[in-house]
Structures are given as C-alpha cells and as structure tokens.
Amino acid sequence: MDYQLQSLPTVEFQARFTDEQSCLAYLADFKWGNGYSCSRCSNTTYCAGGREFSRQCIKCHHIDSPTSGTLFHNVKFPLVKAFYIVFDLSPYREGIKTSTGLSLKLGLRQKTCWLFMKKVTREMRKKGMSRYSSKLRGKIP
C-alpha cells in the first residue's frame, strides 16, 4: 500500500475497501498500473485470465493474479481483513498493533493475526521500514 492509503483516516480506508473486489482492483492497479509484464517470460501482451482481475500472458499462457508476489498471496482469510491489518500496522498510524486486539476487532483467530502480522513486519523490515518509525521508503504489497 502506498503512503496515501496508509495515512487515510480509518473511516475513509474502510469506505474505499469494502469487499474483495475493491481490494483486488487496488492490487491489480498497483501491480499493473504502469503496464503488464509477465512474471515468467517478461512479455507485455495479455488477455483476461480465468478469474476477475487476473491476467494471462499471450506468449507463455502463464496466469498471474493480482495477489501473486504480494503479502496477500494465498491468504486464507478475507482480503479486506488482510488489508486492514497492513493498514493498521502502518508506521503512520496509531493502530491496535497487537494480534489479540486485531483478533477481537476482525473476528479472526489470534494466531492467524499474529502470523500475518509477522509476515507484514518481516516485509517492512526488508524494505527498511519499522512499524514504529515515522519514515516510509516505499510500498508494502
């Protein structure tokens, strides 16, 4: 997620990401907004994949989803809740920041929240970010 989304008030964030489709549309634009490039063969032409917002390479027929290669790949709980966890962990927000608190707020198991928070935090560290710092160098997905 980019800086503008992470610094949104919670009400605006929740209004923008109301369902799976809005999250997938955001990820598709995030991933392919500057043009499609196949992750296997680097071809730039595609057609619609089997699912909404996915792309299929014309050359090698590889199907790429908006979530592949992001924190949200193979998430087993609703994408809207995963987006909220990333939003809440943003260094720009004074969020809940505990797996127990997020578990209660989102209706997920505490361990599910803890594991996803760990995944997000690990990615943030790779990109030179900290959950508690005020500087953000890039984009999380």
Secondary structure, 3 states (H helix, E strand, C coil): CCHHHHCCCHHHHHHHCCCHHHHHHHHHHHHHCCCCCCCCCCCCCEEECCCCCCEEECCCCCEECCCCCCCCCCCCCCHHHHHHHHHHHCCCCCCCCCHHHHHHHHCCCHHHHHHHHHHHHHHHHHCCCCCCCCCCCCCCC
